[in-house]
Amino acid sequence: MSRRACGALLVVGMAWLAGCASVPAERFTLQVDLPANFRFKSAANYSPAAGESCTLPVRRGKRPERKVFSVAYNTAASRVTQDLPLTETVEGCPLVLRSVEFDFYARWGTRDTDIGGDIAAIYIQDRAGGETPGLETLELKGRCQWLFRTLGTQHAIRKILKCNSLDNEGQLQKTRAGGVVLHDQLPGNTLNLVMEVSDEERPYMGNTWIRFPHGWKRCLGKNMDDQYGFCAKDAPPFRSFKMPDGRECNVYPTCTE
């Protein structure tokens, strides 16, 4: 082979390598809309791509195949944006994004302990063929609700946060907030997780409170020491409870009839 031919092949080879090096990794933008007084921690989880036989070593507290992100409380509703790669290479092992997990936390009172939390997750699946709809923004919706209960010998009010997904018509589902998206929908696009919180609270456990026009009354159960306090079938007696501000009340949340 002549020197000119070899030189031409070398130039072509270098150009091809340069072209490969300049190809950007597949990425997408993750947006999370949060209600006021919410925060979250998220973890983007990567695993070996389909057909790969490589494995990742066991680590002690260090997981480069997991990207962790944390957001502080905001007293106003806010939007958090994060840029995420869909593919990674760790120690020579090609990885793909499989899921993004969320730990949501929210404040329901002024004390340090007045905090509730729940989890959510977005799962990324491969498409088994066919064309993917050309969408610039994908949206998943979730709704959180405060569930109230009494706890301890003083029967103090405590709240638990429960977050579920919404369907396309805005109907509450039994599944946790989040959902499933296709890998092919994400490159260069935006995925928006919209979280909202319901204005209506409800009891944490069934058959323990009875609703009246002015609020909820707590059933007594067997006696004041009964921590479960299930309602009797006919004309159940009620008990008082302690509000977060220290008031002794008979109706939640108005305190008095």
C-alpha positions in Angstrom: 0.0 0.0 0.0 1.3 3.4 -0.9 2.2 6.1 1.6 -0.5 8.3 0.2 -3.2 5.6 0.7 -2.0 4.9 4.2 -2.1 8.6 5.0 -5.7 8.9 3.6 -6.8 5.9 5.7 -5.2 7.5 8.8 -7.0 10.8 8.2 -10.3 9.0 7.8 -9.7 6.9 10.9 -8.8 10.0 13.0 -11.9 11.8 11.7 -14.1 8.9 12.6 -12.7 8.8 16.1 -13.1 12.5 16.5 -16.7 12.2 15.4 -17.3 9.5 17.9 -15.7 11.4 20.7 -17.9 14.5 19.9 -21.2 12.5 20.1 -22.9 13.8 23.3 -24.3 11.3 25.8 -28.0 10.9 25.9 -29.5 13.2 28.5 -32.8 14.6 29.6 -34.1 17.2 31.9 -36.0 16.1 35.0 -38.4 18.8 36.5 -40.2 18.4 39.8 -42.9 20.8 40.8 -43.2 20.9 44.6 -46.0 22.4 46.9 -45.0 24.8 49.6 -43.1 23.4 52.6 -41.9 20.3 50.7 -38.5 18.9 50.1 -37.1 15.7 48.6 -34.1 13.5 48.1 -33.8 11.6 44.8 -31.6 8.8 43.5 -31.1 8.0 39.9 -30.3 4.3 39.6 -28.2 2.8 36.8 -27.6 -0.9 35.9 -25.8 -2.7 33.1 -27.4 -2.2 29.7 -29.3 -5.1 28.0 -27.0 -7.8 26.7 -24.1 -6.7 28.9 -22.5 -9.4 31.0 -20.4 -7.0 33.1 -21.0 -6.6 36.8 -20.2 -3.8 39.2 -18.2 -4.5 42.4 -19.7 -4.4 45.8 -19.0 -1.0 47.5 -19.1 0.3 51.0 -21.2 3.5 50.8 -19.8 4.5 47.4 -22.0 3.9 44.4 -21.0 5.8 41.2 -23.9 4.1 39.4 -26.3 6.0 41.7 -26.7 9.8 41.4 -28.1 11.4 44.6 -29.8 14.8 44.6 -31.2 16.7 47.6 -33.5 19.7 47.8 -34.2 21.9 50.8 -37.5 23.1 52.1 -39.1 26.1 50.4 -41.9 28.1 52.0 -43.4 28.7 48.5 -44.3 26.3 45.7 -41.2 25.7 43.6 -39.8 23.9 40.6 -36.5 21.9 40.8 -34.6 21.1 37.6 -32.0 18.4 37.2 -30.0 17.3 34.1 -29.6 13.5 34.0 -27.6 11.2 31.6 -29.5 8.2 30.3 -26.3 6.2 29.9 -23.1 5.9 31.9 -19.9 3.9 31.8 -18.5 2.8 35.2 -15.3 0.8 35.3 -15.8 -0.1 31.6 -19.3 -1.3 32.2 -22.0 0.4 30.0 -25.0 1.4 32.2 -28.4 2.7 31.5 -30.8 4.6 33.7 -33.5 2.3 35.2 -35.3 4.4 37.7 -35.4 7.6 39.7 -36.5 7.2 43.3 -37.8 10.0 45.6 -38.1 10.5 49.3 -40.6 13.4 49.8 -40.8 15.2 53.1 -43.3 17.9 54.1 -44.0 20.1 57.2 -47.5 20.1 58.7 -46.7 22.2 61.8 -44.2 24.5 63.4 -42.3 22.0 65.6 -39.3 20.1 64.4 -41.1 16.8 64.7 -44.1 18.0 62.7 -42.9 16.3 59.5 -44.3 13.6 57.3 -42.9 11.7 54.4 -43.6 9.3 51.6 -41.8 7.8 48.6 -42.3 7.9 44.8 -40.5 6.4 41.8 -40.2 6.9 38.0 -39.3 3.7 36.1 -37.6 3.9 32.7 -38.4 1.0 30.4 -37.0 -0.1 27.0 -39.3 0.1 24.0 -39.7 -3.2 22.2 -39.9 -1.7 18.7 -42.1 0.7 16.8 -42.0 4.5 16.7 -41.9 6.6 19.8 -44.3 9.6 19.9 -42.4 12.9 19.5 -43.0 14.7 22.7 -40.9 17.6 24.1 -42.4 17.4 27.6 -43.6 14.3 29.4 -45.7 14.8 32.5 -46.5 12.6 35.5 -48.8 13.8 38.2 -49.1 12.9 41.9 -51.2 14.1 44.8 -50.3 14.0 48.5 -52.8 14.1 51.4 -52.4 14.5 55.1 -53.9 11.7 57.2 -54.5 12.5 60.9 -54.5 10.3 63.9 -54.1 10.4 67.7 -51.0 9.0 69.5 -49.9 8.4 73.0 -51.5 8.7 76.4 -52.5 12.3 75.7 -54.1 11.3 72.4 -52.1 14.0 70.6 -52.7 14.8 66.9 -50.1 13.5 64.5 -50.2 13.5 60.7 -48.9 11.1 58.1 -48.2 12.0 54.5 -49.6 9.8 51.7 -48.7 10.4 48.0 -50.4 8.6 45.1 -50.3 9.0 41.3 -53.0 10.7 39.2 -54.2 9.4 35.9 -54.6 11.5 32.7 -58.1 12.6 33.9 -56.8 13.7 37.3 -58.3 10.7 39.2 -56.4 9.5 42.2 -54.8 6.0 41.8 -53.9 3.4 44.3 -50.3 3.3 43.0 -47.6 5.5 44.5 -46.7 8.8 42.9 -44.5 8.6 39.8 -45.0 6.2 36.9 -43.4 4.5 33.9 -41.8 6.2 30.9 -40.1 4.8 27.8 -36.3 5.3 27.3 -36.8 6.4 23.7 -39.1 9.3 24.8 -36.4 11.0 27.0 -33.3 12.0 25.0 -33.2 15.7 24.7 -36.7 16.1 26.3 -38.1 17.2 29.6 -39.8 14.9 32.1 -42.0 16.8 34.5 -43.2 15.3 37.8 -46.0 17.5 39.2 -46.8 17.1 42.8 -49.7 18.7 44.6 -51.2 18.5 48.0 -54.9 18.1 48.8 -56.7 20.7 50.9 -58.8 17.9 52.5 -57.4 15.8 55.3 -58.8 12.4 56.3 -58.3 9.9 59.2 -55.3 7.7 59.0 -57.2 4.6 60.1 -60.8 3.7 59.2 -63.6 3.4 61.8 -61.8 5.6 64.4 -63.4 9.0 63.6 -66.9 10.1 62.6 -67.5 13.1 60.4 -69.9 15.8 61.3 -70.8 19.1 59.5 -68.4 21.0 61.8 -65.5 18.5 61.7 -64.3 15.0 62.9 -64.9 13.5 66.3 -62.6 10.9 67.7 -64.3 7.7 68.9 -63.5 6.5 72.5 -63.2 2.8 71.9 -63.2 0.6 75.0 -61.9 3.4 77.3 -59.4 6.3 77.4 -56.5 3.9 77.5 -57.6 2.3 74.2 -55.0 3.4 71.7 -57.0 2.1 68.7 -60.3 3.6 69.8 -62.5 2.0 67.2 -66.1 3.3 66.9 -69.0 1.5 68.4 -71.8 0.5 66.1 -74.6 2.6 67.8 -74.1 6.1 69.2 -70.4 5.7 70.0 -68.9 7.8 72.8 -66.2 10.2 71.9 -62.9 11.3 73.4 -61.0 14.6 73.5 -57.6 14.9 72.0 -54.6 17.3 72.1 -54.0 19.7 69.2 -50.4 20.6 68.2 -50.7 24.0 69.9 -51.6 22.3 73.2 -55.4 22.8 73.2 -57.7 20.1 74.4 -60.3 19.7 71.7 -63.3 17.6 70.8 -63.6 18.3 67.1 -60.9 18.2 64.4 -59.7 20.6 63.0 -62.1 23.3 64.4 -61.5 22.2 68.0 -65.0 23.0 69.2 -68.5 22.5 67.8 
